[in-house]
Amino acid sequence: MTTEAQVLIIGGGAMGVSLLYHLVKAGWKDVVLTEKNDLTHGSTWHAAGLCTHFAHNPTIQELRATSVRLYRDILPAETGESCGFHRSGAMRITSNPDRMDEFAHVAGLSRFTGYELRLLKSPEEVAALHPLARTEGILGGIYEPDDGHVDPTLATNAMAKVARAGGATILRWNPVHSIRRERDMWVVETRQGPIRARHIVNAAGTWGWEIGAMMGANVPSVPVLHQYLVTDTVPAVAARIAAGLPELPMIRDPEESWYVRQERDALILGPYEKDAQVWSVDGVPPEFGAELMAPDLDRVEHILMAAMARIPALETGGVKSVVNGPITFTPDANPLIGPAWGLPNAWLLTGSSMGVMEGGGSGWFLAHWMTHGAPPMDALAVDSRRFGPWADRDYRVQKAIECFGLQFGVHYPHEERPAARGKRLTPLYDLMRERGAQMGAAYGWERPNWFGPPALPTFRRPDWFEAVARECHMVTTSAGLADMSVFSKFEVTGKDARAFTDRLGCNLAPKPGRIALTYALSPAGGTESEFTVACLADDHFYLTSAAAAEMRDDDLLRARASGLDVTISRVTDGLAVIGLMGPRSQAILERLTPDPVGPWMSVRQMTVAGIPVRAMRLSYVGELGWELHVAADRAAELFLALKQAGKPDGIGCFGAYAMNAMRLEKGYAAWGSDFTTERTPAETGMGFLVKADHDFIGREALLRRMAEENRWDMVLLDFDPGEADPYYSHGLWQGDRCVGVVTSAAYGHRTGKVLALAYLRDRHAREGLEVEVLGKRRGARILSEPPFDPQDLRMREVKP
């Protein structure tokens, strides 16, 4: 057998079959799915089938909401058969005040996205919804009325039925033996013969890491054993059924780390222990299919006892069965969806610990990406390239254990989790730590967040507030040094370097010695990437971008270099970057160099303290300043020379939190939070950089969207003060309408203002605005100009 396919999907669980279904619905032909065993084998078949709308990220929430609509409404209408979806509703309860803040934040985001999540503000509200639960010690919770549970096998087979009717092919009992690339096709050797496909998709779930290795892709997922128990008949549940009462809502206690849902006249109890048990990290046994592990309830006995104390009826049913099987976890517990880095027409759709819950939506998401050339929503939370080659075995195992143990952990703003840290250290790491840096993780890098004592996580004003205030004051009155080495960095050289850089994005390449910003767009006109472009010569450009964009941008640059005489070199690790910012920065720099400093937005090759430096005069903090790009092995030497030269001026170090506060005082947007693939540069306030008279990907879509009346608009806001500083994903209200959402926010220490960037989805709603932070509304005003140095005089000034 030799099969030709437009796309081959490897894996027949909920994720892979959902993609098959959605590609067929999108009109793709010759779509083939191969499965090692039978459909749902692996983890889908033994899933508890929980479906929720609860999520901290709009994209994750939409994946889950799409799954619910598919299982509850769409598939039954298409097939005439139920998927076994029960709209039971769900609640999460807590005795932790911080958790109530988290619930308030998620409820606020959900009011913007349009999904109902209602805060439960008293034990009595909990008891009214779940009469079998004891409420002693409970503060409240959150209720999700549209949540429910589904039969995973029925849902998967329903999608398969529709896909087959649309022309898709499903090959069961057909394991993959090897994968190779031949010219412009993928050749996949299977038990039943080779399959040649233009696209391949790794939807292998439990086997995702192994299939990734065959493809040449690093798939940082790990199978982890999760067990749940099913009781026999619970008299209290049977009595409710006999009385005609509705099904009990699912209930979760994240503090005690368990969930309970009704299963006919019984209950299912699922615990998540803190010390997770990983399984078959380096390869699943060949004979494994729809098997389970032996029960190991001793591992979770303390969680079971806590659940029974909260819901005493659990004790009355006895244990009918125990399910103990593998589910996959990625380092952040989000699925891996999107292109496989560095591989043409290769995709990932794997790694979901919530495969049924997210499967229906994940298939829709990737199908749109494959058929339209861009995802339907911002993909950063799920993009398979958010982890790079540094995400090795040690990293994926440690993070999987951490994520499993914190499955019900509080998700704080500015959260920094401790497992598997130190994977990428800048040349200045030791010097930063010696000076009191509290480090954060950015794409595997360790980066200073602030300098001072550690701080406890909180939804309220954080303990690092005063440390950041001091750093901002220092940068504003004297000078500060920042380790900015985490930037992604690329060299573009060759005869066609200027032509390449011109067509890379919506702006034109700068002249030699100058710097510009450009935005690479998706075919739909959304902001794919933001690049700072320094022209060293007409045949040599130097590009920097966000740390988290490194693999995405590497793919993008190489794809857009096709047909041109250019060489793209990723030089991230070879260069360090020292930020020198503040009114005394020029004086300090001139003490160490004989070379003239350049004007604003210029790049110069200089010698500083005897060290070759690529000096870029630009500033993200609104002060006179430079980014000094230097060979990694000379970075520490340069830092110490700058520190010594600035000693008379009171120079010190500042971190990412101070930089964030100062950039918001200038109204500067950030890629990954404010810039996303959903929104155009014009909607983000960067329309002045769109040079429409040249050719670039997404041009026509961008111009069309710029003319649309319903386009969104990014605004800079000043909020009334409150007990909690805003951060992101807060709804913006005009009366009873949620008209926008905050994308980033901070307290501006130089201006004394609480500031935020936000999108207005109704761009005419500009008066009478309020922001909702942790369930409380505060006045919000649109600023017509940045509150700090609106004419950019401090950055442009050349000191005598």
N, C-alpha and C positions, 0 to 999 in steps of 0.2 A: 504494500500500500504506500503510495506517495500522494499526499494531499497538498494542494496549493490553497493558501488562505490569505486574505487581506490582513487578518489578525488572528493570532493564536493566544488564547487565554489558558494559562496553566493553573489549574485549581478549581474544584467544583464545590466550594463552600458558598455561603451567602454572598461574599464579596465578588467572587469571580462570576457567579451566575447572574448577579445583578448587572455587572458590566456587559455580559453577553446580551441580556435583555435590553439594556439601554442602547447599545450599539445597533441592535436590530431595529429598535424603535426609531433611531436616528437615520436609518436608511443604509447602513453599511451592509455589504454583501460578503459572502465567503468568510463568515465569522465562525471560528472553530474553538471549542473548549475541550481540553483533555484533562482527565481526572485519574489520578493514581488508583483509586479504589472506586467507590460509588459516590454520587452526589451527597454532600453534607458530611462525609467522613472526615475525620480530623477533629475539629472542635465544634462545628455548627450543630451537629446532631445532638450533642449533649448539653448545649447551652440552655440556660434557664429562660431565655426568650424575652428578657426585660427590655422595654422600649421607653425612652424618656426624652423630654425636651430640655432637661437641665444641662446647661453647659456654660462655661466661662468665656467662650469665644463664639462669635456669630456664625462662623463657618462650621464649626463642630455642631452647633445647635441646628443649623440647617440640614446637615447630613442626617441627624437624628429625626428631625421633623419630617424630612422627605421619606425616610424609612417608614414612619408611622402612616403617612398618607398612602404610601404604596401598599403596605400590608392590609391596612384597614379598609381602604376605599377602592383603589385603582385595580389591583389584582383580582379581587372578588368580582368586580364589574366586568373585567376582561375574560375571566375563566368561568364565571358562574359558580365558583366554589369558594368557600371560606378559607382564609389562611389561619384560622384559629386565633384571630386577634381579639383580645378582651380589653375593652376600654375601662379599666378598673380605676384609673387615677393613681396617683402616688404621692407620698409625702416623705420628707426628711425631717427628723426631729433632732433637737440638740439641747444640751445643758451648758453649752459654751457660748459666752457673749461674743467672742470673735466669730463664731460660726453664724450667729444671727446677723452680724455685719456682712459676712460672705453671702448669706441668703438674700439680704437686702440688695446687695450689689447685683447678683444674678437676676433678681426680680426686676430691677431697674433696667438692665440690659434687655430683658425679655419684653418689656413694654415697648422698647424701640423696635425690636425685631418682629413683634406682633404675636408672640406666644404668651399665653396666660400662665403665669406662675405667681401664686398668691402667698404672701407672708402669713404665717400663723403666729399671732403675737401673744398667745397665752396657752397654758396647758389645756384649758377648756375647749379651745378650738381644735386641738389635737384629738381630744377624747371624742368630740362630736363626729369626727371623720373616721376614727378607728376605735370603736368601743372595746376591743379586746386588749388595747394597750394601756398599761399603767402609766400615769403621767407625773409621778413624784420626781422632783428635781428637774423637770423639763421647763425650759424657758419658752419654747415655741418651735417653729419650724417653717417649712415652705411646702405648699401644696401645688401639684402639677395635675390639673384635672384631665388633660388629654393623654396622659401617659397610659401605658398598659403593657400587656405581654402577648407574645405571638408564638405559634408553634413553628419552630425554626425549619423543620422538614417540610411542612405544608407550604410555607412562604417560599422556600428555595425551589421546590418543585413547581410551584405556580409560575415563578419567573422562567424556569426552564421550559415549561409547556408553551408559554407565549413566545419565547425565543425560537423554539423548534418550529412553531407554526409560521414564524416569520422567515424561516430559511436557515437558521443556525444549525450547526452540527455539534453534537456532544458525544465525545468518545470516552466511555467509561472503562475502568479496569485497564488503563493505558498509561503506565508510568513513563516519565521522561528519563532517558538514560544520559543524554548529552545535548549540549547546545553549542552551535558554532555560527560564525558569520561567513557567508559566501557572497562576495560582491555586495549587492544592495538587498540581500535577503537573509533572514535568519533560517537556519536549518536545525530542526529539533528532532533528534532521534528518539522514537518511542517504541514501546513493545510492539505496537501494531504497524510500525514502519515510520519512515521519515515524513515530517511535515515542513513544508517550505512556507514561510510567512513574511510579509512585509513588516508587520508589527508583532512583537511578542509582549505579553503581560504576565508578570509574576504575581499571581493571586493565590500562591500556594499556602499561605497561612502558616500552619505548624512546620511546613517544609520550606518556608520562605527563604530562610538563610541558605539552605542547600541549593535551591533553584537559583538564587542570586549568585552563588559561587560558580555555577555552571555558566551563567550569563556573563560573568566578569564584573558583577556588581556587589558592592558591600551593602548587605541588608542587616542593619543593626536591630534584629529582633531575637527574642529568646522565648522558648516555650516555658511556661510556669504552670505548676499544678494548682488547680483551683478545685475545691470540693464544696458540694452543698448536699444537704440531706432533705429527703422527702418524708414527711410523717405519714402515718396511717390516718384513718378518719379522726378528725378532731371534733368532739361532740358540739362545741360551741359554733363551729363553722357549719356543721350539718344542720344545727338548729336554725341558723340564719337562712340557709337554703330552703329548709322546710317552711319557714315563715315568709318566703318570697322576698327577702331583703337583698339589696344589691351586693355584688362582690366586694369584698374588703379591698381598700386601696393597698397597693404595695407600700411598705414602710421600710425606711432605712434609718439606722442610727449611726452616723459617721463617727461619733466619738467612741462607740463600742465596736464599730467596724463590722456590721452585719446588715443584711437585708432579709425581708420576709415577704412572701406573696402567697396568695391563695392558689391552690391547685385542686380544683373540684371541691371535695369536702375535706381536703387536707391542707397542709401548709408546706411551703419550701423555705428553708433557712440556709442562707449563704453567708459564710464568714470570710473575711480577708485578714489573715494573720500578718503580723508585722515582719516576721522572718520567713520570707517566701522560699519556696522550694523550686529551684530551676530544674529543668529536665532536658536531657538530650541536647545540650548546648551545641555540640559539634557534629550533630547529625542524628536524625530520628532513626530508630531501628527499621530496617527495610520491611519487616513483616507488619509494622504497626499500621492500623487502619481505624476501625471503629471500636477500638478497645479502651478500657478504663483501667486505672490503677486500683490497687486494693485500698479500701477506706483507711484513713489515718486520722481518726477523730481526736486522738490524744493531742495532736498539734493545735487543735482549735477548741479544746474543751472549755477554756476560760471564756471564749467568745460565745459559745453555745449557752453557757450558764448565764451570761449577761443578757442574751436575747430572751431566754426563758424567764428571767426576772422581769423583763419589760413586758413580755407577752406570755403570761402564765399558761395560756391555752396550749402553747407548744408542748408542754410537758404531758399533756393528756393524750397525745396522739401516738407516741412511740415512734420509733424509726422504722420506716418501711424500706427505704433504700438510700444508698449513699452514692453520689456521682463524684468521682475524682479523676479529672482528665486535664489535658494541657490546653491552655489558652496562651496566645502570644502577647508579649509586651515589648514595646519600643522604649527607648530611653526617656521619653516624656509621656508615654501612655497614649499618644495620638497615633492614628494610622499613618502608613507610608503610602502616599498617593502622588503619582506624577512621573515625570521622566526619570529614568535611571541615569545618573551622572556619567557623561562621557560616552554613552552608547546610543547609536542612532536607532530611532524607532523602537526603543526598549522602555517599558513602563513598569512601575510597581503599583500594586494594589494589595497591600498585605500589612501584617503587623498590628492589626486591630485587636485589642483586648475586648472590644465590644462589637464583635463581627456581625452579629444579627442586628443589634441596635443601630449600627452605623452602615451596615452592608447595603441596604437599599439606596441610601443617599450617596454612599461612596461610589457605587457603580454609575449613578447619574453624574456625579462630579467628574469622574475620569472620562466617561464617554463624551461629555461636553468638551473637555480639554483636548481629547484626541480628534474630535470632529471639527472643532472651531479654532484650534491653534492656541487657545487660552482657556484657563479655568473659568467657571461661571461666577466665582466669588474669590476673594482674597485667599490664596493658597498657602500662605506662610506657615500656618499652624499644622498643615498636613504634608507639605511638599516633601517628597522623598529625599531631596537634596539638602534638607536642613541639618543633616549630619554628614560630615566629610570622612575622608580616609582615617582621620584621627579617632573615629569611633570604633575602636578595636574590640577584641573579645572581652578584655577586662572591663572596658567601659560599658558595653551592652549588657553584660551580666550584672554588674553592680547597679546600674541604673534600672534594670528590670526588677531587681529585688527591691530597690527603693520605691519604685512606682507602685508595685503590688502592695507593699506595706503601707503606702500613703494613698491607696486607692480612694480612701475617704479622708485624706488629709485636708486641712484648711488651705485654700489657695490664696495666699496673701498677695497684695500688690508688691512689686519689687522682690518677689520671692527668690531666694537662692538656696537650692537644695545641696546637701553636702557630699553625696556619693560621687565617686569617680571624678574628682576634681584634679586640677593640675595636668590635664592632658596636653595643653599647649601653653608654654611659658614664654613671654616676651623676653628679650635680652635685658629689660629693666625690671623684671619681676622681683628679684632679690632686693634691689635698691628701693622699690616701692614698699615692699613689706617692712624693710628696716625703718622706713619713715611713717609707719603706722597705717598703711593702706588696708582697708577692708575690701576684699576682692569679690568681684562678681564674675560669672561665667558668660562669655559671649562667643558662641560658635566654637566651644572648646577652649578658647583663650581665657586666661585669668587677667582681668582688667580691674583697676582700682575704681571702686564706687565712691568712696569717701575716705578721708584720713582722720582717724580718731578711734575711740573705743567701739567695740561691737554694739549692735543694737538688736532689740527684740523685734520680730515681725509684728505688724499691726495694720489695721485699716484706718487708724486715727493718725494724728501727727506723729511721725516717727522720731526715735531717739537721735537719729543722725541729723536732725533739722539744724541744730546749732553749728555742728561741724561744717555742714554745707554752707551755712551763712558766712562763716569765717572764710571759707575758700572763695566765695563770690566777692567778698569785701577785698581780699588780697588781690585778686585778679583785676578788680576795678580800680584800686588805688596804687598798685605797684606792678607786680608781675607774678605769673604762675607757670608751672611746668606740669604737663600732662603726658602720660604714656598713652599714645594714640596708635600704637603699633598694630592693633587688631584689624585695621583697615584691610580689605581685600585689595590687592595691587596687581596691575597688569602692565606689561610693556607691549606696545604695538609698533612694529617696525616694518619697513619695506617700501617699495615704490608706490604702492597704492594706499599707504597709511592715511593720508589726508582724505582720499575718497572714501575709505572705510569709515573713518571717524565722522565725516560729514553725514553719511547715510545711517550711522548707528542709531541716531536719535533725532528728536524734533529740533534740536539746535545745531548750528554749524560749528565746525572745529575752530578753535582760536588760532590766532597768528603765532609764529614762533616767539617764545618767551612769555606767553600769556596763558591764562587759565580761564576755563568756562565750565558751566554745568550743562549737561545734556540728559534727556530722559529717553531711554529706549522703551518703545511702546509695544504692546501686544497688537495682534491684528485687529482687535476691537477698540484700539485707541487708549487702553488703560496703561498705567505706569508700570512697566515691567521692571525697570531698574533705573537707578540714579547714579550717574558717573560724574566725578570731578575729573576734567580733562586738562592736562598740562601739555602744551606743545613745546617739546624740546628742539625739534626741527621738523621740517615738512615731511620727513620720512621717519619720524620718531615721536610717538605720543606716550604719555604715562597716564594711566587711568586708575583711580581709586574709587572704591564703593564700600558699602556696609559689610561688616564682618560676616553677618549671617547670609549674605548674598554670594559668597565666594564660589560655590559650585554652580549655582544658578547662572551667575554672570560668566563663569568659565564656559558653560554650555552655550549661552547666548552669543558671546563674542566669537566663538569658533564657528557657530552656525552662520553668523552674519558676515564672516570673512570668506565664505564660499565664493570661489571664482575670482578672488582678488589676490594680488601679489603682496601679501602681508604675512607676518609671523606674529602670533599671539603667544606671549610668555607670561605665565602666572608666577609672580615673584613675591608673593605674600610673605613667605618665611625668610626671605633674604634681606628684607629691609625693615628697619624699625622706624617709628615716627615719634618725634618729641614735639609736643605743642608748647610754644613759648608765647604767652598771651599777656597783655596788659599794657598800660601806658608807659612803663619803663622797659618794655621788651626791646625796643630798638636800641636804646642806650646799652643794654646788656649785650645784645648781639654785636654791636659795633666794637665793644671792648675785645672781642675774640676774632674779628675778621678784618682783613685789609680791603675786602671787596665791598663795592657799593650795594646797599640794600635796594631792592626793587620796589616799584610802586604797587599799589593794591591790585590784587588779582594777577600778579606776575610770578614767574618761576625763574629762578637763577641757580646756576651751579656755582657754589661758593666754597671757600675753605674757612671753616670755623674751628678755632682751637687746633689748627693744623689737620683737620679731618675733612675729607670731601663730603659735601652736603648738598642735597637737592632742596633748596629753600623755596617754599611756596607761601607767598604772602596772602593769606586769607584767614578768616577767623569765624568760627561757628558760634562764638560767645559775644560778638559785638564789640570787641576791643581790638586795638592795634595788636597784630600778632602774626606768627609764622608757624607753619608746619615744617619741621626739619626732618627730611627723609634721609636716612643714613644707613650704611651697611650694618647689618645686625652685629657683626663682631666689633664695631666701633661705637655702638650706641651708648654703652655704659660710660665710656670715656667722655663722650660728648655731653651726656647728662651731667656728670660731675663737674666738667668745665663750666657749663652754664650755671650750675648751682653756685659754684664758687664766685663766678663773675657777678652774679646777682645778689650775693650776700649783703652788700651795703644797701641794697634796695628793699631788703626783706622778702626776697623771693621764696616761694614755697611750692608745694604740690597741690593740685586739685584733681578731682575725680569725675566720673561720668555723671553723678547726680548734680554736681554744681554746673557742669556743662549743659545738662538738660534744662535746669532752671534758667540759665542765662540765654540759651537759644530760644526759649519760649518768650522771654522779654523782647526778643527781636522778631518774634513771629516766624521763626524758621521751622519748617516742617521736616520730619524725619522719615526716611524710608523704613518700611516695615510696620509703622504705626499710622502715620498720616498719609504717606504715599502708598497706594496699593494698586494691584492690577484692576480693581473695579473702577477706579476713578482716573480721569484724564488729568494731565498737568494743568490744564486750564481750570478745572474744578478745584484744584489744590492751590490756586493762586499763582501758578507759575506760567500762565499763558503768555507772558511777555517774552519767554524764552522759546516759544514756538515760532520757528522760521518756516512758514508754510510753502515757500517757493523752492523747496528742494525735495527730493524723493526720499522717503523713509517708510519703514513698515508701520502700518497703522495710520498713515496720513489721512486717507479719505474718511476713515471712521472717526478720527479725532475732529476733523473739520465739521463733519456732520453733527457730532455730539456737542461741539462748541456752540452750534446754532440752535440746539434743542431748548425749548422753553422749560422742560422739566429737568434740566441738568442740575446737579448738586453744586453747592458753593461752600468752600472752606472759609471760616471766619476765626479771628482771634478774639477771645472773650476775656472779660474781667468779671470775676464772681464776687459776690458778697462773702466776707470771711465766715468761717464756721469751725466746728470742732474737728473736722476731718478735711484734710487737703484732698482735692480730687486727683485722679490719676488717669484712668481711661475707661471707656465703655459706659459712661453715664449718659442717661437720656437728657435731651434738651427739650423743654416744654414751652409751648405758648398756649396758655389756658389749659384746656383738656386735650390738646393735641401734642403728641410727641413728634417734634418737627426736625430733630437732629440728634447727633451723638458725638460725644467727646472722644477724640482719638488720642490725645496726650495732654497732660496738665501738670502743673507744679506751682509752688510758691516762688514768686520772683523776689529775691532778697534785695536787689538793687532798687526796685521800684515799690516794694511793699504791697504788691498786688498778687492775688490768686488768679493765675492765667491758664488758659486752655486753648487748644486748637480743636475745632469741631466742624463737622459737616452739617450743613443745613440741607435736608432733602427737599424741603420747601424753601427755596432761596429768597422768597418774598417775606418770610416770617422773620422780621428783623427787630421788632419791638415787643416789649412785654415778655421777654424770655426769662426762663428759670432753668436751673440745672438741678437734677435730682441726685444727691449724693447720700448713699446709705439710707434711702427712704425719705429724706428730708429735702425740701426744695429751697433753693437760694437764688436771689436775683442775679441775672446775667446780662451783661451789656457788650455789644459788639464794638470793638475799638476800630477806629478809622485808620489808625497808624500804630506801629509798635510803640509801647510806652517807654522804651529805652533808646535814646539816640536815633530817632526816626530818620534823620538825614544821613546816617552812617558817617558822621564826621569823625568819630573816634577811630574807626577802622581805616579811613582814607588818609588821615593826617600823617604826614612825614615829619618826625620830630627833628628839630635842628641839631 
